[in-house]
Amino acid sequence: MTSEVITLSSAAAATGASAAHELKYPSRSYGIELGWAVTGVGADKAVTALVVAIEGSLTGTTYQAMDTAITASAGELTALYALRYIVDKPVKFIRANVTTVTITGSTGTVTLTMKVLPVR
């Protein structure tokens, strides 16, 4: 399994594409797990809106959306977790592109983790 971590410290600095990750075992289909947490003493931050586009590339140069963006539902925002499957999209490189995030509160750090599991 490969894993990539994107740190979101404020709504203004949180959007944008992560660094590309070359998959050790490219596949046609993937399980994508997004999780996020707030850490820090007296942390009061919360993610109240989150949209993440999963993008792929064959060359590592030009990226395209692999599926519709993951828009976290109210239940997923509460659970701090979202799981999606992308089928029949063979790529060698993958990245997360946070297109929308709303973070409330002023103390703590929000860390978004994307885990990718190639399905054979």
C-alpha positions in Angstrom: 0.0 0.0 0.0 1.2 3.5 -0.7 0.4 6.5 1.4 0.6 10.2 0.9 0.1 13.0 3.5 -1.0 16.6 2.9 -1.0 19.0 5.8 -3.7 21.6 5.9 -3.0 24.4 8.3 -5.5 27.0 7.2 -8.3 27.3 4.6 -6.2 29.9 2.6 -3.2 27.6 2.3 -5.0 24.3 2.1 -6.1 24.0 -1.5 -4.0 22.8 -4.4 -2.5 19.6 -5.7 -0.2 17.4 -3.6 3.1 16.1 -4.9 2.7 13.3 -7.3 3.2 9.7 -6.1 4.6 7.0 -8.4 2.7 3.8 -7.7 4.9 0.9 -7.0 2.3 -1.5 -8.4 0.2 0.3 -11.0 -3.2 -1.2 -11.5 -6.5 -0.6 -13.4 -8.5 0.0 -10.2 -7.9 1.6 -6.8 -9.4 1.9 -3.4 -8.9 5.5 -2.2 -9.1 6.2 1.6 -9.2 9.8 2.8 -8.9 10.5 6.5 -8.3 13.7 8.4 -7.5 14.7 11.9 -7.0 17.8 14.1 -4.0 17.7 16.4 -2.5 20.1 18.8 -3.0 21.3 22.4 -6.3 23.0 22.8 -7.1 22.3 19.1 -10.5 23.7 18.1 -10.3 23.4 14.3 -12.8 21.4 12.3 -13.3 20.6 8.6 -16.8 21.7 7.6 -16.4 21.2 3.9 -14.0 19.2 1.8 -13.7 18.4 -1.9 -10.8 16.4 -3.2 -10.1 15.5 -6.8 -8.1 12.3 -7.3 -5.9 12.8 -10.4 -3.8 10.4 -12.4 -1.1 10.4 -15.0 0.8 7.9 -17.2 3.9 10.1 -17.5 3.9 12.2 -14.3 3.6 15.4 -16.3 0.0 16.0 -17.2 -2.8 15.0 -14.8 -6.4 14.3 -15.4 -9.3 13.7 -12.9 -9.7 9.9 -12.5 -13.3 10.1 -11.4 -15.7 12.7 -10.0 -14.2 14.6 -7.1 -14.8 13.3 -3.6 -17.2 15.6 -1.9 -17.3 14.7 1.8 -20.9 14.2 3.1 -22.0 15.4 6.5 -21.6 11.9 7.8 -18.1 11.6 6.4 -17.1 15.0 7.8 -18.3 13.8 11.3 -16.5 10.4 10.9 -13.3 12.2 9.5 -13.1 9.5 6.8 -14.2 8.8 3.2 -13.7 5.8 1.1 -14.1 5.6 -2.7 -13.3 3.1 -5.5 -11.9 4.1 -8.9 -12.4 1.4 -11.5 -10.8 0.9 -15.0 -8.4 3.9 -14.8 -4.9 2.6 -15.3 -2.3 5.2 -14.2 1.3 5.1 -13.0 1.2 8.4 -11.0 -1.5 9.6 -8.6 -2.1 12.7 -6.5 -4.8 14.4 -4.5 -6.0 17.9 -5.5 -7.8 19.6 -2.7 -10.2 21.9 -4.6 -12.4 23.1 -1.6 -11.8 23.1 2.1 -13.4 25.0 4.9 -11.7 24.9 8.3 -13.2 26.6 11.3 -11.4 27.4 14.5 -7.9 28.9 15.0 -5.9 26.3 17.1 -4.4 23.1 15.9 -3.3 21.5 12.6 -5.5 19.6 10.2 -3.8 16.7 8.5 -5.4 15.0 5.5 -4.1 11.6 4.6 -4.7 9.8 1.3 -4.1 6.0 1.1 -4.1 4.3 -2.2 -4.6 0.5 -2.6 -4.1 -0.8 -6.1 -6.7 -3.6 -6.7 -5.5 -6.4 -9.0 
